[in-house]
């Protein structure tokens, strides 16, 4: 079966679609799977799910004055397929492209009315379900297995060495002797934690200064360094390696959070307006979401831009460094707790 999967969002969406791609690759007879994705994610997807063919696309490729030339080229590059699967809220241009290459376009009951008119099969969309589980409905439909469980896929992990990058060495001025001599039960002298302050929107960000304070607190508590990481400083291979080797991850809702959790790294998410559907769903991975549960949360919907906040981002401002520290210690035992086990 020839299948097109349209998933043109960011890193978080790419991680969320991996269980679906793996299920289709394993379950279909003679599958030929093409994934329409952002250029930065093409290699990531191809390496994570061998046999899948990515086709990179930018938002500009389907619009503007050159659309009349670019779209036919894309149609030719993709080729005819038996079925096209369109992830939620991809935009009308993507669903229209899917219709040009496939007699059967499957999508969800969300997005604009124009998008839904391009669909031949409309799946129900439940906003309270985890995004990876929602996307897995594609595989449940094609494999005729409505009760198929959601399986975690660890992207690229088997092929990466987190210590191939010298980022993890202590910076000049850190007291390496203290944490290496005292040690951390259950971790080596090369142990480190990752803190990521970025997010897709400014409204989702807790604040750089708060994360700096947090890094110092956690380094003192755990006896190994917790490093602030900027996603933009790494290609996805190095970022995946960095997260795979971490003893823990703390950050806002973002692609790196999804990537860390998918690789089994214990995590803590500082949640503001992001819907709970984007909380990592993996029960076998320790994790916790810090969410105040205010009446205005969440103010965002999956796949849609956030509206301006009318409450001065109180959902994030109400979370203190101490709140996050306590959450981390609940997820990742402190050295003295490990020593007592």
SVG drawing of the C-alpha trace seen along z (x, -y; Angstrom):
<svg xmlns="http://www.w3.org/2000/svg" viewBox="-17 -41 55 49">
<polyline fill="none" stroke="black" stroke-width="0.4" points="0.0,0.0 1.2,-3.5 0.6,-6.0 1.2,-9.7 1.4,-11.1 1.1,-14.9 2.8,-16.1 4.4,-19.5 4.6,-20.9 7.5,-21.1 9.7,-18.7 6.9,-17.8 4.5,-16.8 7.3,-14.8 7.9,-12.8 4.2,-12.3 3.8,-10.8 6.6,-8.2 4.4,-5.5 1.9,-5.8 4.7,-5.5 6.2,-2.5 2.8,-0.8 2.1,-1.3 5.6,-0.1 5.2,3.0 1.6,3.8 0.9,3.1 1.7,5.5 4.5,4.0 4.1,0.5 5.5,-2.5 5.2,-5.4 6.0,-9.0 6.0,-11.7 5.4,-15.4 7.4,-17.3 9.5,-20.4 13.0,-20.3 14.7,-20.2 12.8,-17.1 13.3,-15.0 16.5,-13.3 15.1,-12.8 12.1,-11.0 13.9,-8.9 16.5,-7.7 13.9,-7.1 11.7,-4.9 13.8,-3.2 12.1,-2.7 10.0,-5.9 10.6,-8.4 10.4,-12.1 9.5,-14.9 10.6,-18.2 8.3,-21.2 8.2,-24.7 5.0,-26.8 6.1,-29.1 6.1,-26.1 2.3,-26.0 1.6,-29.7 2.8,-32.9 3.4,-33.7 5.4,-30.6 2.7,-28.2 1.6,-27.3 5.1,-26.0 5.9,-24.5 2.8,-22.4 3.0,-20.4 6.6,-19.6 5.6,-18.4 2.8,-16.3 5.3,-14.6 7.8,-14.1 5.3,-12.5 3.7,-10.4 0.3,-8.7 -0.7,-7.1 -3.6,-4.9 -4.4,-6.9 -3.3,-10.3 -3.3,-10.9 -3.5,-14.5 -2.6,-15.3 -4.7,-17.9 -4.6,-21.6 -2.2,-21.3 -3.9,-24.0 -6.0,-24.1 -3.0,-24.1 -1.7,-20.7 -5.1,-19.0 -5.6,-20.2 -2.2,-18.8 -3.2,-15.5 -6.3,-15.4 -4.3,-15.8 -2.2,-12.7 -4.8,-10.4 -8.3,-9.2 -8.8,-8.8 -7.8,-11.6 -8.2,-10.9 -8.2,-13.6 -9.8,-14.8 -12.9,-16.8 -10.9,-19.9 -9.4,-22.8 -11.3,-24.9 -14.3,-24.0 -12.3,-24.3 -9.8,-21.7 -12.5,-19.3 -14.1,-19.6 -10.9,-18.0 -11.3,-14.9 -13.0,-11.7 -12.9,-10.2 -13.2,-12.3 -12.1,-10.8 -13.5,-12.2 -11.1,-14.5 -11.1,-14.5 -9.0,-17.4 -8.5,-15.7 -6.6,-12.7 -2.8,-12.7 -1.7,-13.9 0.3,-10.7 -2.7,-8.6 -5.0,-10.7 -2.5,-10.4 -2.4,-6.6 -6.0,-6.5 -4.6,-6.6 -2.9,-3.2 -5.9,-1.8 -8.1,-2.6 -5.7,-1.2 -4.8,1.9 -8.4,2.5 -7.3,2.7 -9.4,0.3 -8.0,1.3 -4.3,1.1 -2.3,-0.2 -0.1,-3.2 3.6,-2.2 6.5,-4.5 9.1,-4.9 12.6,-6.1 13.9,-8.1 17.5,-7.5 18.6,-6.4 20.2,-3.2 22.6,-5.0 23.7,-7.9 26.5,-8.4 25.7,-11.4 29.4,-11.7 30.5,-12.3 29.9,-16.0 32.1,-17.8 29.2,-20.0 28.8,-17.8 32.1,-18.7 31.9,-21.1 32.5,-24.7 35.5,-26.5 34.8,-27.7 32.5,-24.8 33.6,-22.8 34.1,-19.5 35.8,-17.8 32.8,-18.1 30.3,-16.3 32.7,-13.8 34.2,-12.8 30.9,-12.6 29.2,-11.0 25.5,-10.3 24.2,-6.8 22.7,-5.5 24.7,-7.9 28.3,-8.2 30.7,-11.1 29.5,-12.0 25.9,-12.5 24.1,-15.7 20.6,-17.2 19.1,-19.3 17.0,-22.4 15.3,-23.8 13.7,-27.2 12.4,-27.6 8.9,-27.0 7.0,-27.6 5.4,-30.8 6.5,-33.5 3.3,-32.8 4.5,-29.3 7.8,-30.4 8.4,-30.5 11.3,-32.9 15.0,-32.6 16.0,-34.0 13.8,-31.5 15.5,-28.6 18.9,-30.0 18.0,-30.0 16.6,-26.5 19.9,-25.2 21.9,-26.4 19.5,-24.9 19.3,-21.5 23.1,-21.3 23.6,-21.9 20.9,-19.4 21.9,-16.5 25.7,-17.0 25.9,-16.9 25.5,-19.8 22.2,-20.8 22.8,-22.7 20.6,-25.3 20.3,-24.2 19.0,-26.2 17.4,-23.9 18.7,-26.2 22.3,-25.5 22.2,-21.8 21.1,-19.8 18.6,-17.1 21.2,-14.3 23.2,-16.1 20.1,-17.3 18.7,-13.8 22.1,-12.5 22.2,-15.2 18.7,-14.3 19.2,-10.6 22.2,-10.7 20.5,-13.1 19.6,-12.0 16.6,-14.3 14.9,-17.0 13.1,-20.2 11.4,-22.6 8.2,-24.1 6.0,-22.3 8.2,-22.0 9.7,-19.6 12.7,-18.8 10.3,-17.8 8.6,-15.3 11.9,-14.1 13.4,-13.5 10.3,-11.7 10.1,-9.5 13.6,-8.3 12.7,-7.4 14.3,-10.4 12.6,-11.5 11.0,-14.8 9.2,-17.8 7.1,-20.2 6.3,-23.8 2.9,-24.2 1.2,-27.5 -1.4,-27.8 -0.6,-24.5 -3.4,-21.9 -2.9,-18.7 -3.1,-16.8 0.6,-17.7 1.7,-16.2 3.9,-13.2 1.7,-10.2 4.3,-7.5 3.4,-5.7 6.7,-3.8 8.7,-7.1 8.7,-9.1 7.4,-12.6 5.2,-15.3 3.4,-18.4 3.3,-21.5 0.0,-23.1 -1.9,-25.5 -5.3,-24.5 -6.7,-28.0 -10.1,-28.5 -8.4,-30.1 -6.2,-27.1 -5.6,-26.0 -6.1,-29.0 -4.6,-27.3 -5.9,-24.5 -3.8,-21.8 -2.5,-23.0 -3.7,-26.6 -1.8,-29.8 -2.2,-31.1 -4.4,-34.2 -2.9,-37.2 -3.2,-36.6 -5.6,-38.9 -4.2,-37.8 -0.5,-38.7 0.4,-35.0 -0.5,-34.3 -0.5,-30.5 3.3,-30.7 4.0,-33.6 2.3,-31.7 4.9,-28.9 8.0,-29.5 11.5,-28.0 10.8,-26.2 7.7,-24.6 9.7,-23.3 12.5,-22.0 10.0,-20.1 8.5,-18.6 11.9,-17.5 12.7,-15.8 9.5,-13.9 10.3,-12.6 14.1,-12.0 15.2,-10.8 17.9,-12.9 21.3,-11.3 20.4,-10.6 17.2,-9.0 19.0,-6.6 21.6,-5.8 18.9,-4.7 17.4,-2.3"/>
</svg>
